[in-house]
Amino acid sequence: MKGLLIDVTKCIGCNACREACRETNGLPDVAGDTLQAGVYTVVQQKAEQNVRRVCMHCLDPTCVSVCPVGAFQKNAFGGITYEESRCIGCRYCMLACPFSTPTYEWSSLWPKVSKCNFCPSRLSEGKPTACAEACPTGATLFGERDELIAEAQKRLAENPGTYVNHVYGLTEVGGTSVLYLSPVAFDKIGLRTDLPQGPLPILTFQVLSKIPQAVGLGMTLLGGIWWITNRRDEVAAAEGKEPGTRNAERAKKEKQS
């Protein structure tokens, strides 16, 4: 499985990764430093650091687990791809993503979700992702995830005073294909530190598994109400009365008594 190692200490904020991504994917030239429609990666200024943000490509992704039409798929390289033709615009992926990565084309007449696709065409040709190839300082490394983890741990061991002693993405939400090394606390560079260490789709399954039961119970109750109402009208019709008149007559008798 492939991955990316982003070393915050090596990023100079040149945005070569963003430009390479834009050219490779035919994206518009959009200003700003936030992930948005047509912007798959950005470099932000956080705690005096240049911090690249991109889809984390979780090992067990919630966006895939909640998509009802299979528009999101995890491929053999470890990346999560998005198939526009399947998307129905429910935006469950946006709600489910713990890293708030997917964005939406709110202003488009035919909107779609926007996120990094991990350059599947390049990877199938044996090439690295466009962003990693374009990085001039090695701040973004591409390779096998296991090898990147080993490299990250080596840097931690050799430079104990340079980095926070943790490889972000190693265990968060069950692990991600994008890993980070940082000289400051991860929450200071915009990465969540309140995430569980296990895969989130387990929680998704626990919730979704209850939905059929709840829906079934609700349908049974609604069906019962419909049957009672319909049966009442049938009885009234058989007696030659308009539906709903029986209650009115009963109320009239009670008032007279």
C-alpha positions in Angstrom: 0.0 0.0 0.0 1.3 3.4 -1.0 1.4 6.5 1.1 2.8 10.0 1.6 5.0 11.3 4.4 4.7 15.0 5.0 7.6 16.4 7.1 6.5 19.9 8.2 10.0 20.9 9.1 11.1 20.6 5.4 8.2 22.5 3.8 9.1 26.0 2.5 5.6 27.0 1.4 6.4 27.2 -2.3 3.1 25.6 -3.3 4.8 23.5 -6.0 2.6 20.6 -4.8 -0.6 22.5 -5.3 0.4 23.7 -8.7 1.4 20.2 -9.8 -1.9 18.8 -8.5 -3.8 21.5 -10.3 -2.1 20.8 -13.7 -2.4 17.0 -13.3 -6.1 17.1 -12.5 -7.1 20.0 -14.8 -8.3 22.0 -11.8 -9.1 25.8 -11.9 -6.7 28.3 -10.5 -8.5 29.1 -7.3 -7.1 31.5 -4.7 -7.0 30.8 -1.0 -5.4 28.4 1.4 -8.4 26.2 2.3 -9.6 23.0 0.7 -12.5 23.9 -1.4 -14.2 23.0 -4.7 -11.5 22.5 -7.3 -8.7 22.6 -4.7 -7.3 19.2 -3.7 -4.3 20.4 -1.6 -3.1 23.6 0.0 -0.3 24.9 2.1 -1.4 26.7 5.3 0.5 28.9 7.8 0.0 27.3 11.2 2.1 28.1 14.3 4.8 29.6 12.2 5.0 26.4 10.1 4.1 25.6 6.5 1.6 22.8 6.7 0.3 21.0 3.7 -3.3 19.8 3.9 -4.7 17.0 1.7 -7.1 14.0 1.9 -5.6 11.6 4.5 -6.7 8.5 2.6 -7.7 6.5 5.6 -6.9 2.8 5.7 -10.6 2.2 6.7 -12.4 5.3 5.3 -15.7 6.5 6.7 -16.5 8.3 3.4 -16.5 4.9 1.7 -18.6 3.3 4.4 -21.3 5.9 4.4 -21.6 6.5 0.6 -24.9 4.8 -0.3 -24.1 4.5 -4.1 -20.4 3.5 -4.0 -19.2 6.8 -5.4 -16.2 6.5 -3.1 -13.9 3.5 -3.4 -10.5 2.6 -2.0 -8.2 1.2 -4.7 -5.3 -1.2 -4.6 -2.8 1.6 -4.1 -4.4 2.8 -0.9 -6.0 5.9 -2.3 -9.7 6.8 -2.1 -11.2 7.7 -5.5 -14.4 9.5 -6.3 -16.7 8.6 -9.2 -18.7 11.7 -10.1 -21.2 9.7 -12.3 -22.4 7.7 -9.3 -22.7 10.6 -6.8 -26.3 11.7 -5.8 -25.1 14.7 -3.9 -26.2 13.4 -0.4 -22.9 14.7 1.1 -22.8 12.0 3.8 -19.0 11.8 3.0 -18.6 15.4 4.1 -20.3 14.7 7.4 -18.5 11.5 8.0 -14.9 12.6 7.3 -13.0 13.2 10.5 -10.6 15.5 8.7 -13.2 17.6 6.9 -11.5 16.9 3.6 -14.3 16.5 1.0 -15.7 19.8 -0.3 -18.7 20.6 -2.5 -19.4 22.7 -5.5 -22.1 24.8 -3.9 -22.2 27.3 -6.7 -22.4 24.8 -9.6 -25.6 23.9 -11.4 -24.3 20.3 -11.5 -22.3 20.1 -8.3 -20.0 17.3 -7.3 -17.7 16.5 -4.4 -14.1 17.6 -4.6 -11.1 15.9 -3.0 -7.6 14.4 -3.8 -7.8 11.1 -5.7 -4.2 10.1 -5.0 -3.2 10.2 -8.7 -4.4 6.7 -9.7 -3.4 7.1 -13.3 0.2 8.0 -12.4 0.5 5.2 -9.8 -0.7 2.7 -12.4 2.2 3.8 -14.6 4.6 3.3 -11.7 5.0 7.1 -11.1 4.7 8.9 -7.7 1.9 11.3 -7.0 2.3 14.6 -8.8 2.6 16.5 -5.5 5.5 14.3 -4.3 7.3 14.5 -7.6 7.1 18.3 -7.6 8.3 18.9 -4.0 11.8 20.5 -4.2 12.7 19.8 -0.6 11.4 16.3 0.1 8.8 17.7 2.4 6.4 15.3 0.7 7.7 11.8 0.2 5.9 9.1 -1.7 6.4 5.3 -1.3 5.2 2.2 0.4 3.5 3.1 3.6 5.5 0.6 5.7 8.7 2.1 4.4 7.5 5.6 5.1 6.7 4.7 8.6 10.2 3.3 9.0 11.7 6.5 7.6 9.6 8.6 9.9 10.5 6.6 13.0 14.2 6.8 12.0 13.9 10.6 11.8 12.3 10.7 15.3 15.1 8.6 16.7 17.9 10.5 15.1 16.4 14.0 15.9 14.6 13.7 19.2 14.6 17.5 19.8 13.3 18.3 16.3 10.0 16.6 16.2 7.0 15.7 18.4 7.6 12.1 19.2 4.7 10.7 17.2 4.0 9.8 13.5 0.6 11.3 12.9 -1.6 9.0 10.9 0.1 5.8 12.2 -2.8 4.9 14.4 -5.4 7.8 14.2 -8.8 6.4 13.1 -7.2 3.1 12.4 -4.3 4.6 10.3 -4.0 6.8 7.2 -2.0 6.6 4.1 -0.9 10.2 4.6 1.6 10.6 7.6 2.9 13.7 9.3 6.0 14.7 11.2 5.8 18.0 13.0 8.1 20.1 15.2 5.1 21.4 17.2 2.0 19.8 18.7 -0.3 18.5 15.9 -3.3 20.4 17.1 -1.3 23.6 16.6 -0.9 22.8 12.9 -4.6 22.1 12.4 -4.7 18.3 12.8 -7.2 16.8 15.2 -5.8 15.1 18.2 -9.2 14.0 19.7 -9.7 11.2 17.3 -10.1 7.5 18.3 -7.3 5.1 17.5 -9.6 2.5 15.9 -11.4 2.7 12.5 -14.4 4.9 12.5 -16.5 2.7 10.1 -17.0 0.4 13.1 -19.0 3.2 14.7 -20.7 3.8 11.3 -21.7 0.2 11.1 -23.0 0.2 14.7 -25.3 3.1 13.8 -26.3 2.0 10.3 -27.0 -1.6 11.5 -29.8 -0.2 13.7 -31.5 1.7 10.9 -33.3 -1.3 9.3 -34.8 -2.2 12.7 -35.9 1.3 13.3 -37.3 1.7 9.8 -39.1 -1.6 10.1 -40.6 -0.7 13.4 -41.7 2.7 12.0 -43.2 1.1 8.9 -45.1 -1.3 11.1 -46.5 1.5 13.3 -47.5 3.6 10.3 -49.0 0.5 8.6 -51.1 -0.2 11.7 -52.4 3.4 11.8 -53.2 3.3 8.1 -55.1 0.0 8.5 -57.1 1.2 11.5 -58.1 4.4 9.7 -58.9 2.6 6.5 -60.9 -0.1 8.3 -62.9 2.5 10.1 -63.8 4.2 6.8 -64.7 0.8 5.3 -67.1 0.1 8.2 -68.6 3.5 7.9 -69.1 3.0 4.1 -70.7 -0.4 4.7 -73.2 1.2 7.0 -74.0 3.8 4.4 -72.3 6.6 6.1 -69.6 9.0 5.1 -66.1 8.2 6.5 -65.6 9.9 9.8 -69.2 10.4 10.7 -69.3 7.7 13.3 -67.1 9.7 15.7 -69.2 12.8 15.0 -72.5 10.9 15.8 -70.9 9.4 19.0 -69.9 12.8 20.2 -73.4 14.2 19.5 -75.1 11.4 21.5 -72.7 12.0 24.4 -73.5 15.7 24.4 -77.3 15.0 24.4 -77.0 12.6 27.3 
